[in-house]
Amino acid sequence: MAGATPTTADGPGETDEEGTGLYLEAQTGVAPSQSHVFPLPKNQSVEWTEWFRAFQADPAEIHAKDYGKALGTVEDWLSSEQGMDKAHYEEMEAFFDAHSADAPQPGNILTHGLPWGGLHEKLTGRKLAPGVVFDTPEQSLAAARAEGAASLVPAALQPWAELLGPAGTFSNATLGRLPGSFQVNMTACEPLFSLGCSH
């Protein structure tokens, strides 16, 4: 990563002549991928803490054929003074637990996620979580259009926002396009009057 490829035993590669910092980013967490897509029971929430720190590993250990050896190297580092002190971690967790329901002020929000949370809140008329702020569908559409016509958000969100609008149906423009998304779970889409749902 970092815009450069290390030289490997299989052949020459780009060198790190500009000092951009060759590194491997290894991740683990609550879901199989960094997209964090996983089933969530109704009216439930999941919280987790992520932290990042660099360390220099012994290539022979971290690339060992025995994966357990590589894991052991990482675990040893985590429990060392250079890793994550357990008391510090617990202190952070206590802080986050105490403030997880505090909604952020709009001026403190640095980036906006996908619009589906706001769409669901408009559908149900209630917040998903007290400490989370979702843009309304209208805000999401306006922000996405401001970023440029290449954004995929308006095309994906527009039909569902129309169903929740005053007319309660798709516009002629939407009906003239192929569906961009659909529902496959009847319990999830019954409030949308089963429009666009796969039975």
Secondary structure in CASP SS format (residue, H / E / C, confidence):
PFRMAT SS
TARGET T0000
AUTHOR 0000-0000-0000
METHOD secondary structure of the structure
MODEL  1
M C 1.00
A C 1.00
G C 1.00
A C 1.00
T C 1.00
P C 1.00
T C 1.00
T E 1.00
A C 1.00
D C 1.00
G E 1.00
P C 1.00
G C 1.00
E C 1.00
T C 1.00
D C 1.00
E C 1.00
E C 1.00
G C 1.00
T C 1.00
G C 1.00
L C 1.00
Y C 1.00
L C 1.00
E C 1.00
A C 1.00
Q C 1.00
T C 1.00
G C 1.00
V C 1.00
A C 1.00
P C 1.00
S C 1.00
Q C 1.00
S C 1.00
H C 1.00
V C 1.00
F C 1.00
P C 1.00
L C 1.00
P C 1.00
K C 1.00
N C 1.00
Q C 1.00
S C 1.00
V C 1.00
E C 1.00
W C 1.00
T C 1.00
E C 1.00
W C 1.00
F C 1.00
R C 1.00
A C 1.00
F C 1.00
Q C 1.00
A C 1.00
D C 1.00
P H 1.00
A H 1.00
E H 1.00
I H 1.00
H C 1.00
A C 1.00
K C 1.00
D C 1.00
Y H 1.00
G H 1.00
K H 1.00
A H 1.00
L H 1.00
G H 1.00
T H 1.00
V H 1.00
E H 1.00
D H 1.00
W H 1.00
L H 1.00
S C 1.00
S C 1.00
E C 1.00
Q C 1.00
G C 1.00
M C 1.00
D C 1.00
K H 1.00
A H 1.00
H H 1.00
Y H 1.00
E H 1.00
E H 1.00
M H 1.00
E H 1.00
A H 1.00
F H 1.00
F H 1.00
D H 1.00
A H 1.00
H H 1.00
S C 1.00
A C 1.00
D C 1.00
A C 1.00
P C 1.00
Q C 1.00
P H 1.00
G H 1.00
N H 1.00
I C 1.00
L C 1.00
T C 1.00
H C 1.00
G C 1.00
L C 1.00
P C 1.00
W H 1.00
G H 1.00
G H 1.00
L H 1.00
H H 1.00
E H 1.00
K H 1.00
L H 1.00
T H 1.00
G C 1.00
R C 1.00
K C 1.00
L C 1.00
A C 1.00
P C 1.00
G C 1.00
V C 1.00
V C 1.00
F C 1.00
D C 1.00
T C 1.00
P H 1.00
E H 1.00
Q H 1.00
S H 1.00
L H 1.00
A H 1.00
A H 1.00
A H 1.00
R H 1.00
A H 1.00
E H 1.00
G C 1.00
A C 1.00
A C 1.00
S C 1.00
L C 1.00
V H 1.00
P H 1.00
A H 1.00
A H 1.00
L H 1.00
Q H 1.00
P H 1.00
W H 1.00
A H 1.00
E H 1.00
L H 1.00
L C 1.00
G C 1.00
P C 1.00
A C 1.00
G C 1.00
T C 1.00
F C 1.00
S C 1.00
N H 1.00
A H 1.00
T H 1.00
L H 1.00
G C 1.00
R C 1.00
L C 1.00
P C 1.00
G C 1.00
S C 1.00
F C 1.00
Q E 1.00
V C 1.00
N C 1.00
M H 1.00
T H 1.00
A H 1.00
C H 1.00
E H 1.00
P H 1.00
L H 1.00
F C 1.00
S C 1.00
L C 1.00
G C 1.00
C E 1.00
S C 1.00
H C 1.00
END
